[in-house]
Structure formats: structure tokens, C-alpha cells
Amino acid sequence: MKKFFSFVTIIALAAVMTVQAQNRKPDWARWHYLSEEEMYTPVRNENFTETPPPTGEPRFVGEFEPMQGVMIRYPLGIPTSLVVDLANNCQVYCIVSSSYQSSAQNSFQNAGVNMSNVTFVNAPSDSYWVRDYGPWYIFEDRHPAIVDNRYNRPRPNDDNMSQVFANYWNIPMYGMNLEHTGGNMMEDGRGHGVSDELILNENGNNEPNVRQKMREYLGIDPYHITIDPQGDYIAHVDCWGKYLAPDKILIAQLPQSNPRYPYYEQVAQYFETTNCCWGYPYKVYRVQEPGGSTLAPYTNSLILNKSVYVPMGDIANYNTQAIQVYQQAMPGYNIVPVYNYDYSISWENTDALHCRTRGVMDFHMLFVDHREVLHGEQEWQAAYPVVSKFIAYSGQELKQDSLLVYYKINSDDYQVAHMTTTGNPDEYVGYITGYQSGDTISYYVFGADESNHRYTQPVFAELDPHQFIVGGFNPSGNVVITPDTLWFDQMGQDRTFTIINDNTEAVTIQEIEPEGGALNIWEPSLPVTLQPGESVTVVVGLQYAPLKDDYLAYNIEINTTVGTKNVVAMVVSEAYDMGLYIPGAPVVELTVNEPQAIPYVVNGNYGTGAPIVITDIYEVENPLGISYLEITPEHELPYTLSGGESFRFTVRPNAQTAKGQITTFVFVESSDGRLEFAVTVDETLVSVTEISAETKLYPNPTSGQFIVENVNVAKVEVYNLVGQKVYEAEGKEIGIDAVNWNKGIYLVNIINQNGAVETRKLVVK
């Protein structure tokens, strides 16, 4: 890691080397401070370039958020056995010079590493402390980026690593003019960050400048700058503390006899009395360390998706206790103890697993950001709103039916409240109802998007949910509606609101009347009577698109025995865009009485009025190559339809076929896609080519076998309606098994010995 160290201090350390240290490795090798040569080499930051801060909103992602991979460096600073585990968790990005790559590959393969999850990034490096010099990954609005800082070591290859990965990912890089180090930085992913006072010492004690830079480049505000309780040259926060979740911090604890004990307690007390991003004091977990030179680097762990890799120390019972603390703090996670017996790279109290790895955030994660967390005792409300933002960094749409609040009352089973948009960007709300005064409510928020990314807040979900207590019942003497505004953005969409009786007497909901006819009320059946504190959920559906100039706000009137309430349904104009569609059933029948038809299509973009271009109208090619129809468009193609305009075309019979009725299809091609009509033609409208003798096809319709029979039959061919041959056989009487065929209409070509063809329609049920 990047550490300042004076020459005098080095001499002092050499004088106090213990037998235990001698049994491991030389003091000079095990403390990763500046080498003697580096101490006399000035730090020039040749590979650092200051840039303006991001113009978008930066978000510095927490270690406990979804990760697509983890960065390591070869030659390794971690056991090869750990690489095996990491590659089974996610992608491993291994920094390696081209001259070492074959060695790295052989080492990994011999150890059983899943090589499909290993990516070698060819770049020279000076050390394996990737945590310190590796890139700091952020989101700028919805896009990944990297923030680089001034590296406090004269190691030019390490200094260049942020640029290497910015080029590798082809993402922007911003130069933050602060001397900083990854080991002295932890963040919660929601704007809170922690470092100890080294950040000030390395930047001229200009605290306002430090805070401004952290806010502008990383979005960190508040920035918690603490004392260094360890009192060591290292002064890195990951040697004594760690974020486990936005509201959870792990801090080491020493025996009371240790001189540094009060300093650790001072830091712990600071966080125990400081609010996390969710509005209540941090939950502080303590992991016991024996102190002194006894190895116990438990806070220097790596969180990687649903696993926590914890470096183990010298004493078994301390190791066991450390694992138990992680299990208690992070339920549902796989807590993995990691031993390191390699003499040359073994763990140290100031240099372990976290120092030598760095997670790579999932560039396509789904972020659930519920900030106004309900906690403690909450004043009585008829319904508690849970508001959250959902950010799909994948760029895919959110699954509207998968934005949920899971909640339970006391020890009951969890129930679900669907969340609906508030009208603000990315923001949704769901309501917790049905409780009594004094109840304990446990809840968490869940979301999913169309790229199949899923996430919860808290990440532990039902194993460690948010929790609050319902305050004393204090009815407002009213009927409460939540929400009082519904937002629709597409046809056929359902939205819900809840009616709550916040009175001391029963209330009957008599009638719910939506304005304008565009909305339907699906539930509940009325009338319905609510006792004090009871609620009912109303389901409202947007059923059809009114004309473009119709008003886009609809009132829903709720009549009760204590008065009238109203809900407003807001329909954004895009909800009225249906695209090109066929009114009514898309089937045209040509008969003796109606020998022609004039079907039509409509540009259903009633909301935006976006035009649609009709490019072609044609009959689908059938297996016999016969054109059954004559199609005449009313306008020359291509033709542009404005919103609400219709397009007609005339269809007449034009074919030779057999007795009975044929079914063919017409395709309408447009800039909005393809529509399909079915057209049936009666036998009397076309001339007929017959086979000399009577042909039988039975049973028809069929749900299994059918028979084709004629003394002159030579061959039978069966086609589906898209022209694919599904069966072929020869003979005068042919039994055909259609049990495994798809249900629908098939065309049966019956070919006689002279080559004449008769086509029959077969229906498979």
C-alpha cells in the first residue's frame, strides 16, 4: 500500500524486531513502505492529469454493491487458492505484464482456476497493492467512469493503472487533484464516506479543499474524517474499520490494557452517535483483536457480491469470533476464512486481503435507493408511504410489476404492496397498511429490470429488514386515499390506490366512478364497509385510447357514507400510442353475397401523433404458388399515415382452387412493423380444378389421426400456413398421425397420377 515512512522510524523498527517476526520474514520485506531507493526518489506524479469534475451527478459505489469482477495483480499478493474462489464468484481481472502472462496462466491452470472467468489485462506494475493505486469506479449519472487521484509513491507503472483501465473499458476518467489512497477510503454508495486524518496530512491540512474535491468528483458528502486509532505509519482506514452496509460499520476492538484501546473506542463512539444515510445512528459491530504484533487483520476483508473473504490471524479463537461477527452483521452472506501461509506474501495487520484486491462494480446493476427509511417509533398514519428510486444502469426498462414493498406486521407472513410512479423521475411509492397501534413493521424494497438485474434494500432483505413501530392510534376523522394521484404510461396498464378508514366509526364505500370512460374499476366489489383502521385496495385499468385532444387528467370520484373523495388519474400522452392496428377481428370473408371487402388499418398514435409509413400490402405466398386474391390499395405505396388516420384497401378473389373454402393471409408492412389479416374465400367465387374421382379427407376437424382416400391419389403433401411442409406420403389411402402437430389450419395437397392437384383445408384441434 502507499505509505509514508521516515528513515528514523525504520531504524527504530529494526531495533525492536521480535523472534516472532524473525520466524516469518525480514522486517524490511513484511512492511510495505517505501524502499530505501524510493525514499530518495521524489514523487512527481508524472502520470496524473487534473481534469474538471464530472458534469453529471457522481455516485461512488459501495464495496457491498453488485460487482462484475475483482482486480488482482500478478505476481500475486494473495494465495493462488484464493484466485480459485474468486474466479468461481465473478470475473477476475489480472494485471500482468506480457512477459509474465504465460507464468500466470500456468499457475492458475495448475491450481484449478476457472480460466473462463479470468481476463488478463496486460500492463506493467510495480506492486500488488491494487487497492491503493487501482481506479476508483463511479457512476456519472447512469454511465460508468473512473476517478484518479495523485499517487503518493514514485511508482510510475502503478501510477498509470487508472488510465490503463479507463482505456480498457473505454470510459471517461477524471483527475481529482488530491493525494489519496484506496486503503484510506470507504464509502456507502449513497454519498457518505470515511477516511482518517491522513487525507488532511497529505493535502496540506486544507480541509475545505479536501471536502470540496470529494464532493465534486465522488459525490461524497458528508465526509467523515476521523483520528487514526491505530497510531501506525500506515494510517489507513481498512486496517481498523469497514463499511458492511450503508448503516453498518465494523471496527476493531483491542484489550483495555492496550495503550491504543481508548482511541479505538473514540472512533466507535463517533459512529455510534452519528447518523447513517438512512437517518439513524450507525450499527457498530466490534471484532476483537489481541493487539501488538499478533496477526489479526480481520477488518482487511473483501466483500464480493454475496461472499466476504476474511483474512485469518494467528489465534484460532480470535479467528472464530471474527467469523461470527461477520455472520451476525451480514446474514445470508457466505463468510469465507482465508489463510495465507506463503512466507513471502503472508498477511500482516497493516497489509492483508483488502489491500491486495479491488472490486469492479457491475456497470449494469440495478440500484434501489430508498432514502426516507422508516425506523424507530413512527407517528400514527393511516398508511405509511415507502418511496424509492430505481436506477437501471443497464438502460433497460424497469419491470413495472416487480417494483415491490415486502412488509410484515409483527410475526405475520410477509405481504406485498406494488409500487407506482410518483411522477418524479425514477421514483415510485408503495403503501404499508393494515396495522394496529403498537405493531412492529418489518419491510424491504425489491426491484427488477428487463435485463434481469434484481436488488433489494436492505440487501439482506427479510433476514435483516428495515423496521419501525407504529405509534398510538390517532385517527384523523377522515377517509384517507393513498396515493391520491395515479400515473399511467401505457395502454392496458393497471394502477392501484388504497382507501383507509381513519375514523372511529365504520365507513361504507358506496360507489367509485371514473370520469371519461377511458378507465375501468376492476376491484373491489361494491359496496364495501370498512371498520376503523381497515383498508381496501382499488384496481384501476386504462382500457382504451381516447382522441388526442382529450384531456389527459381524469377524476375518479369515491362516494362514501361520510362524504366524497377524489383520485386523479394522470395519463401521459405516450400511453395513447397504440401504433398501427386493425380495428375489430382481423378476419375477412369473401362470399357470394359479399364478393369483395375493404378492410383497413389505423395509425393508433393518438397521444404523440407520430406518423407511420405503409410500405407494402401483399398476400402471403402459399405452398402451391397460387395467388388467391387481388389487392388494390386506396393510395399509392409507400403512404404516410398521420396519427388517427386510416388506410383502406380492396380485396377480391383471383384464384383457382378446389371445392370447399380456402384460407389465405394478407400482410401489411409498415414502419411500425407487420400486421396480418386472415382472408377466407368461398368455393363459388373461384373456378375449380377437380381430380377425376371423389376424394375423401376425414375426420376434419381432427384431434389425432386423419385419412386421405382416392383411387387416383399418387401423393399427399401437408403444409402449414407459413409454407413449411410438415408431411409427405404416397398411396391411394393414406393414414396420417397429427397428434403431435400444433393446433391450427393446414393445407393438404392431394396429387393424382396425372399431376393434377386438389387442395383441402384441414383443421387440427
HELIX and SHEET records of a PDB file:
HELIX    1   1 PHE A    7  ALA A   15  1                                   9    
HELIX    2   2 VAL A   19  ARG A   24  1                                   6    
HELIX    3   3 ASP A   27  ARG A   30  1                                   4    
HELIX    4   4 GLU A   36  MET A   39  1                                   4    
HELIX    5   5 THR A   80  ASN A   89  1                                  10    
HELIX    6   6 GLN A  101  ALA A  111  1                                  11    
HELIX    7   7 MET A  115  ASN A  117  5                                   3    
HELIX    8   8 VAL A  130  TYR A  133  1                                   4    
HELIX    9   9 PRO A  156  ASP A  159  1                                   4    
HELIX   10  10 MET A  161  TRP A  169  1                                   9    
HELIX   11  11 GLY A  182  ASN A  184  5                                   3    
HELIX   12  12 LEU A  198  ASN A  201  1                                   4    
HELIX   13  13 GLU A  207  LEU A  218  1                                  12    
HELIX   14  14 VAL A  237  CYS A  239  5                                   3    
HELIX   15  15 TYR A  261  GLU A  272  1                                  12    
HELIX   16  16 ALA A  316  ALA A  329  1                                  14    
HELIX   17  17 HIS A  354  ARG A  356  5                                   3    
HELIX   18  18 GLN A  400  SER A  402  5                                   3    
HELIX   19  19 ALA A  461  LEU A  463  5                                   3    
HELIX   20  20 SER A  573  TYR A  576  5                                   4    
HELIX   21  21 GLU A  683  LEU A  685  5                                   3    
SHEET    1   A 4 PRO A  58  PHE A  60  0                                        
SHEET    2   A 4 TRP A 136  GLU A 140 -1                                        
SHEET    3   A 4 HIS A 143  ARG A 150 -1                                        
SHEET    4   A 4 MET A 173  GLU A 179  1                                        
SHEET    1   B 4 VAL A 118  ASN A 122  0                                        
SHEET    2   B 4 GLN A  91  VAL A  96  1                                        
SHEET    3   B 4 MET A  67  ARG A  73  1                                        
SHEET    4   B 4 ARG A 358  MET A 361 -1                                        
SHEET    1   C 3 MET A 186  GLU A 187  0                                        
SHEET    2   C 3 GLY A 193  ASP A 196 -1                                        
SHEET    3   C 3 TYR A 223  THR A 226  1                                        
SHEET    1   D 3 GLY A 241  ALA A 245  0                                        
SHEET    2   D 3 LYS A 248  GLN A 253 -1                                        
SHEET    3   D 3 LYS A 283  GLN A 288  1                                        
SHEET    1   E 3 LEU A 302  LEU A 304  0                                        
SHEET    2   E 3 SER A 307  PRO A 311 -1                                        
SHEET    3   E 3 ASN A 334  VAL A 338  1                                        
SHEET    1   F 4 LEU A 366  ASP A 369  0                                        
SHEET    2   F 4 TYR A 384  ALA A 392 -1                                        
SHEET    3   F 4 GLU A 427  ILE A 432 -1                                        
SHEET    4   F 4 THR A 420  THR A 421 -1                                        
SHEET    1   G 5 GLY A 376  GLN A 378  0                                        
SHEET    2   G 5 HIS A 466  VAL A 470  1                                        
SHEET    3   G 5 THR A 440  ALA A 448 -1                                        
SHEET    4   G 5 LEU A 404  ILE A 409 -1                                        
SHEET    5   G 5 GLN A 415  HIS A 418 -1                                        
SHEET    1   H 4 GLY A 376  GLN A 378  0                                        
SHEET    2   H 4 HIS A 466  VAL A 470  1                                        
SHEET    3   H 4 THR A 440  ALA A 448 -1                                        
SHEET    4   H 4 ARG A 454  GLN A 457 -1                                        
SHEET    1   I 4 ASN A 478  THR A 482  0                                        
SHEET    2   I 4 ASP A 494  ASP A 502 -1                                        
SHEET    3   I 4 SER A 535  LEU A 542 -1                                        
SHEET    4   I 4 LEU A 519  GLU A 523 -1                                        
SHEET    1   J 5 THR A 485  PHE A 488  0                                        
SHEET    2   J 5 GLY A 563  VAL A 571  1                                        
SHEET    3   J 5 ALA A 553  THR A 560 -1                                        
SHEET    4   J 5 VAL A 507  PRO A 514 -1                                        
SHEET    5   J 5 VAL A 528  LEU A 530 -1                                        
SHEET    1   K 4 ASP A 577  TYR A 581  0                                        
SHEET    2   K 4 TYR A 600  ASN A 605 -1                                        
SHEET    3   K 4 SER A 646  PRO A 653 -1                                        
SHEET    4   K 4 LEU A 629  PRO A 633 -1                                        
SHEET    1   L 5 VAL A 587  LEU A 590  0                                        
SHEET    2   L 5 GLY A 673  ASP A 682  1                                        
SHEET    3   L 5 GLN A 661  SER A 670 -1                                        
SHEET    4   L 5 ILE A 612  GLU A 619 -1                                        
SHEET    5   L 5 TYR A 639  LEU A 641 -1                                        
SHEET    1   M 2 GLN A 656  THR A 657  0                                        
SHEET    2   M 2 SER A 687  VAL A 688  1                                        
SHEET    1   N 3 LYS A 696  TYR A 698  0                                        
SHEET    2   N 3 GLN A 705  GLU A 709 -1                                        
SHEET    3   N 3 GLU A 733  ASP A 737 -1                                        
SHEET    1   O 4 LYS A 725  GLU A 730  0                                        
SHEET    2   O 4 VAL A 713  ASN A 720 -1                                        
SHEET    3   O 4 GLY A 744  ASN A 752 -1                                        
SHEET    4   O 4 VAL A 757  VAL A 764 -1                                        
END                                                                             
